[in-house]
Amino acid sequence: MKKLILNLVIAATGGFIALGGTYFYYSKIKSKNVQVQSEMIQPNYSLVGNFVNSSGANFDFTNAAEKSVNSVVHIKTTSEHVNNLNYDPFTELFFGPQSRQQNYLQQGSGSGVIISADGYIVTNNHVINGADKIEVILNNKKAYDAKVIGTDPSTDVALVKIDENSLPFLSYGNSEAVKVGEWVLAVGNPFNLESTVTAGIISAKGRSNILDNSKRPIESFIQTDAAVNPGNSGGALVNTNGELVGINTAIASNNGAYQGYSFAVPVNIVKKVVSDLIEFGTVQRAYIGVSIRDIDSKFAKEKGLSQLNGIYINGIADGGSAHDAGMQEGDVITKIQNVNVGSISAMQEQLSKYRPGDKINVTVLRENREKELNVVLKTLNNTTKLVKKSELVKSTISALGADFVNAEEDVLKRLRLSSGVRVEKLYNGKLAQVGIKEGFIITSIDRKKVSQPKDIEQILSDKTGVISLQGYYPNGLGITYQFDMK
């Protein structure tokens, strides 16, 4: 009996020890597993809450947005246009004499950027082109009439001014310093809405073939995926510090609305254009005097070139800057003022910062050896003279080769015209070359109404490319003539 009880006690004690050990062992494992699992699923809120770039700076756009929205304006334009109507005897039989002109108003809108406290505003040329009235509306709802200081169709930049002081304005940044992948904000008034801010990154630099080729475009656009829509034209592209790095100009679209990419004029180009427009009323554009092409692998192999970066010189203009500096056909331009230029658009961007008469260093590859040349930049006419807008207007009117006077009231009445300017005398010039005869009455140019001779000067003052000139002869024959202002 004693042995039986002893065995039971020993067995029970062993069982308790075994159970206790098992429980302790599995408790340790369970505790360890729970702890590891907790570490694996624990979110790092410091990463989720704040986006941080490589320099450790927070991607906080609020300060940049606050600086921008009050410096970006809404621009409304109104322009008067005219259609010349064909003579319709049946209409006149039933309804009496009809006017040969149909006047109508065209309205447009866009954005602009205040760049100085005293009211200078940058926008796109296509926003205000041909406008008879320009209204600027600030973010605080105040409205002002604006006057045009100057325009530059080649870069699609224009400068207007309002009479006001102590305005909020954006400071210039450095568009050459912006990098692909950098965050930017697009600020403007899309779809006639109030100031709107969108964010994106720089997708590419040096984009070209965006503007109308008839305007001798100077293109090296910043491409961004920040949403830009109709009405954003002329608005600001700013970096995260709230500095202006570009003027939003165009979108890549099949339907007229944003579809992924937009383009902005780099601010370094804008600064030069604005400076020239304020000082001269027109842009002082400098040229090297070469015909050039970009280099691809096939062309490099064909010409025996050792690298693909650079611009190949196809030809040299006699008396031009390149000719005077000793450049040769077959040279490859690689640097301007020690800045690498790997494409035509990059070279245009660098040259756009200078005026005729400026001296620059140009690095070329000749027979695969670097050579540095000193170049004095010139105009297209191979001079270093700086010109004012008034001189260009006189030159343009002179190129037409005609004297103009107001058309006589009795002639206008007989032709059922409200206004017009008569070609009084012709010389050797554009009008004679396209077949216009003396006595022709000009009623509109590119559908802009012409009422007096000074209208011709105003309309053609910044025109390039093909011009359409509409009017009538005294016998009632209506004709449209077209010619190139190049």
Helices and strands as residue ranges (DSSP letters): H 2-41, H 45-49, H 62-69, E 72-84, H 89-95, E 101-114, E 120-124, H 125-128, E 133-137, E 143-145, E 147-152, E 157-161, E 183-188, G 190-192, E 196-207, G 213-215, E 221-224, E 236-239, E 244-252, E 261-266, H 267-280, E 290-294, H 297-303, E 311-316, H 321-325, E 332-336, E 339-340, H 344-351, E 359-366, E 369-376, H 389-400, E 402-406, H 409-414, E 421-426, H 430-433, E 441-445, E 448-449, H 453-460, E 466-472, E 478-484
